[in-house]
Amino acid sequence: MLLCVTASHKTASFELLERLSRHPETVAPSLMAAGVQGAVVLATCNRFEAYVEADEVDSEAVIETVAQATGIPSADLSGSYQVVDDPHVAEHLFAVASGLESVVSGEGEIAGQVRRALSGAREQGTTSPQLERLFQRASQAQRKVKNVTALHRAGRSLVRLSLELADSRIADWSAERVLLVGTGSYAAVTLATLRERGAVDISVYSPSGRAVPFAKKHGIRPVSADDYATVAQRSSLLITCTATEMVLGPAQFERAAGSGAGCPVPGHSAPQLVIDLGMPRNVDPAVAQLEGVALLDLETIRLHAPLEELHATDAARDVVREAAESFHLDGSRQSVTPAVVALRTHIFGLLEAEIDRARRRGDENGLVEQAMRHLAGVLLHTPTTRAHELAAEGRADEFHAALETLYGLSADSGTASDAATA
């Protein structure tokens, strides 16, 4: 049984999502310790979701475990999440992976984040066969949405949207002094988008010390820790996108500029603009109080997200629904596979015994063996077909019960019970 506990920009405050996303790596192991069979955690700038598999899933227990693992009181989570139960988990994740539930409908970053969530669970040893299948099918659904609908063309990434919002403040991108803080996947996307807009004067600083290789790879200037504050003060546009929590605050401006902290950059009539794409936030909100400094953070960007383009979204949701139905159908078929295997093992076991007797009685040409094998195949065809039909109707338990009643077979063991053997 699958279950998803989700908090997103639709249900929770930005501040709560930020708190949930600070230490997501602790959640899945805590859920495993609480007794679930598998757990995958998806944490993005506008979403925190815990996917679990268990024989019996208690949503309240899952939420309590998430609260303990993140250090957030359960009372603070109340009313800020939704529980998606088993029949709807696949469609929900497929929609999330396709960008249908993002702040910017159709944004592309979420697909990679979904894949990395599964990779992280594998590294922690918290995934399960059902969750593996779920997340792999989510990536397949996302690719189909991208290939057969216009959603990815209608949607814009958070990076692109943030720079579009910055357009009103920037007259000439080629004249901007840009400081990029961070060297991860978001940084690469941000750099590419900056260059599309015409930015050429770009430096990069890495709190984790990876500025030099990133700068060499992308042809920009690295900034050392000693020069960080000075370059920050001299930059007209600062964009932060790193996993490190707080990398920019009033102190960076004050150390560099002394009493002139926050003054406009020499040669620029416009004030400095700081764009914070980090989750948790990378920039101290107090920066916005500095004279001559404007702050654009994810919460502000979210408020300016465009309306969904309905036709593209409707087509994408049709693809997602079909993918979810296919996922459940395949899952239903898999649910009776052990029972079908048990039946076939039993029948073919009896068949081989009878073929041995026929050989001992002189079936030298193998005609009896051939006839018996054909008969076994005919006899197994209808039960096998019926098993899959029952599974698709959600009645797999009826096939299991019939197998036990008629043959004394257990799907778990694949062999006849003692009574049947006797």
N, C-alpha and C positions, 0 to 999 in steps of 0.2 A: 504494500500500500504506500502511495506517495502522498506527500503533503508539503505545501509551501506556505511559509509565513513571510509576508512581504510588507515593507514600509517604503513608500516612494514619495515623490514630490506631490502626488495626488492625495496622500493621506497624512503625511508627517511634515513637521516644520524643518526648515533647512538646518537649524541648530541641532535637532534630534538626529537627523540623518548624518550629520557630521560626527556626532558622538558615537553613533553605531559603527561608523566606518573607520574609527581610529585603530582598532585592533581586531579586524575580522578573522585573522588567522587563529584566534583562540576559540572561535565558536564551533566549528565542525568537530574538533577533538572533544570538546565538552559534550556535544550532542552524542557522540559515539560512546563516551563514558556513561551517558545517561541511558544507554541501551538501544539506540537505533541501529539499524543495519548499515546505513550509509548516510552521509551528509555532504552537501556541497553548498558553499556560501558564495553568493554573488554580491559584491559591494562596489558600487559606482558612486559618482558624484551626486546622483539623484535617486539612488535606489539601494536598499539593503534587503536581501532575500536569503532565507535559509530553506533549502530543499532537503527533505529527509525521506528515507525509506524505512519502514518498520512493519511488522505483522499487524500491530495495533498501534496507531499513532494518536497520542493525546496532545492536542494542539496547545493546551494550557501548559503542559509539561515542557513542550518545545519552547514556548515563549519564556517560561521561567528560566530555562537553561540559557537562552540567548541573553536574558537580563543579567544573569550571574556572570556569564562569560564576558560581557561588555562593560560590566560595572554600572549598568543603568537600572535604577529601581523599576520594578514592574509597573508601579503606578505611573511613572513617566511615559511608559510605552502604551498605556491604556488609550484606546481610541486612535492610535497612530499607525495601526497595521491592519492588514486583512489576512484571513486564512483562506487559502485556496485548497480545496479538498481533492481527493484522488481523481474523479472524473474530469476535472478542469485544469489540472496541473500542467499537462502537456500543452494545451492551447495557450495557457498563460505564458509559459516559458518561450514557446515559439513566437508569440507576439512580442515579448520583450526582446528576444534575440534579433528580431526583424526590425526593431526600432519603432514599433507601433505604440509602445507605452512610454517612449522617451519624451523629454521636454520638447525637443524638436523632432517631430514625427519623421521617421526615416533616417535619423542620424546614424552614421556608420560605425562609430567607435564601440557601440554596445556589443556588436558581433564578436569582436576580439576579446572583450571583457568576459563574455560568456565562455569562450573557449579557455581563457586563462583561469576562470573559476574551476572548470573541470580539471585542468592541469594541476592547479593548486591542491585540489582534493586528492588527486593521484599521488602527489608528492607527500601529502600528510597521511596517506593510507586510509582515507575516510570515504572514498567512493564505493559504489556497489554496482553489480551488473545492471540493475534496473536504472539507476541514475546515469550510468555510462551510456546506456541506450537512449535515455531521455535527452541528455545533453548533446550527444552526437546527432540525433535526429533534429534537435533545435538548430544546429549549424546547417544541416541540409535544408531545413525549411527556410532559413534566412537566405541561403544562396538562391533558392527558387524564387522567393519574393523579389530579390534583387534582379534576377534574370528575366522574370516574366511580368513584372509590374513597373510602374513609373515612380514607385515610392522613393527609391534612393535618389532620383533626380529631383523630386519635390522637396525632400527633406534636406536640411542643412545641419552640419555638425555644430556642436557648441563652440568650437574654435572659430569656425567660419562666421557663426552668428555674432560672437563677441567682437570680431573685427569689423563686421558690418555696422554694429552699434558704435564702434570707435570712429567710423567714417565721418560722423558729424563733427568730430573734434579735430580731424586730421585733414589738412588741405593737400599735402604732398607726401605720400608715403616714402618716396625716395629720399626726403630730407630728414626723416625721423631717425633718431638714435635709439635703437631698440636693444634692450637687455632681456634675454630669455633666461629664466631661472628654472633649471631642470633639464634632464637629458633622456627621459623615458620616451615611450611611444607617443604620448601627447605632445612632447616637445618637438618631435620630428614632424608631426602633423601641423603643429603651429608654425614651425619654420617654413614648411612648404607653402602654407597659406599666406604667410607674410610675404614671401617672395612673389606669389601670384599677384599680390596687391602692389608690388613695386618696391618693397623695402629692400635696401641693400646694406645699410650700416647696422649690422647685427652682431652682438656679442652674446656669449653664453657663460653662465656660472652654474656650477653643480655643487650642492651641499655635500654630496657624497664623493666629490673629487674626480668625477668623470668628465670634466669640461674639456680637457685637452683632446682625448680621442674623439669625442663628439664633434668638437670644433674642426678637427683635422678631417674627419669624414665628410662634413657638410660645408667646409670652406668658409667658416666664420671665425671670429676671434674668441679665444678662451679668456676667462677672467679668473684670477686667483682669489683666494680668500682674503688676502691682504688688500687687494684692490676693489673688492666687492662693493663696499660702501661708497667709495669715490665714483665708481662707474654708475652705481645706482643713482647717485645725485645728478650726474651729468646726462643721464638718459632721459629722453622725452617720453618714451613708451616702455614700460616694464611689464612683462608677462610671466607669471609664475605658474608652473605646472609640474610639481614634484610631490613625491610621497611624503617628504619631510613636512612636518606640520607647520611651523612658523619660521619662515625664512626672510621675511621682510617686515620691518616695523619702523617706527619713528627713530629708533636708535641708529639705523643705517644712514638715514638722512642727516641726523644731528652730528654723527661722528665725522661725516664728510664735509658738512657745510658749516659747522659751528653755529654761530648765532644766525646764520642765514638759512637755517634748515627750511626746506620746503619752497625756496624761491624758484621761480621759473628758470628753466635751463637757458644759459646764455645763447642768444641767437634765435630763440623761439618765443613767439608772442603768446602761444597757447600754454596752459599749465601742463604739468606732467600728468600722464594717465597711467594708472596701474590696473592691470587686468589679472584677477586672481582666478585661475582655473583649477586650483587645488582642492582636493577633498581627502582629509580635512583641510580647512582653509589654510593657505600659505601666508596670507597677509593679515597683519594686525589691523582690525577695523579702525584703530586710532589714526592710521595713516590718512584716512579720509578727512580728518580734522586739521591736517597740516595745510597751511596757506599755499595755494598754487598746486595742490595735488588732488586729483580726482580718482576715486576707486570704483571699479566695475567688477563686482564679484558674481558668483554663480546664481545667487538669489536674485540679483538684479537682472541678470541675463535671462533667467527663467521667466520673469515678468514680461519680457519683450518677445517671448517665443511666438512665432507666427501660428495662425490657425491651420489645422490640418487641411490638406488638399483632399477633399472627400472622395473623388473618384479613385485616386491612387490608393487611398487608405482602404476603401471598400474592396478593391481587387486584391490587395495584400491580405486582408482579413479572410477572404475566401480561400486563398492559398493556405493560410495558417490553419483554418478549420479543417480543410481536407487533409493536411499533414497530421493534425491531431487525431482525426478519425482513423487514418492509416496506422498511426502509432498504436492506438488502442486495439485495432483489429489484429495487428501483428502480435501484440501482447496477449490478446485472448487466445490466439492460436498457440502461442508458446505455453500458455497455462495448461493446455491439455496434452502437450507434447510428451511429458513423462508418462501419462496414462496410455497414450497411443503406443509409445515405445514398450511399455509393460505388456500390453496386449499382443503386440507383434512378437516380442521376445517369447511370450508364453506359447503362442500358436506355432511359431517356427521351432520352438523346442520340441513340441509334440510332433511336428512334421518330421524333424530329423530322426526322432526315435522310430517313427513308422517307416521311414525310408530305409533305416538300418534293417528293420525286420524284413522289408521287401527284398533287400539285397541278399539277406541270408536265405530267403526262400527261392532265390533263383531269378531275380529281375535283372538278368544280364544285359539286356538292351536299354535299360533305364526308362522303359515306357511308363511303368507304374510311378517312378519318381517324378517324371515329367508331368504326369497327370495330377499327382498330388501337389506339386508346387504350384501349378496353375490354379487348382482348386483353392489352395490357401490364399493366393493373391486375390481371387474373386471374393472369397469370404471376408477378407480384411478390408476390401475397398469401401463397402458401405459403412461399417463402423467408423473407419477413419474419416470419411467425408462427413458423417453425421457428427463426429466429435468436433470438427472445425466449425460446423454450422452452429452447434450448441454454444461453443465458445464465443462466436461472434454475437450471439444473442444474450451473452452473459449468463449462460446456463451450464458452464463447464462442470459445476459440481454434480449435475445430474449424470454426466458421463462417468465421472469418478465413482459415483454411487452405484451405477449400473455395472461397472467393471468389478467392483467389490462384491456385489450381490451375485452376479452370474458366474464369475470366474474365481472369486476369492483373491483377486489381484490388488496389490498396493502399488500406486504410482510411485511411491518413494523407493520401494525396493526393486520394482520391476520383475518380481518373481511371485509365484503362487504362494498363498498362505499355507500353513501346515495342514489345514483342513482340506484344501483343494488338492494338495499333493497326495494326501492320504486317499 
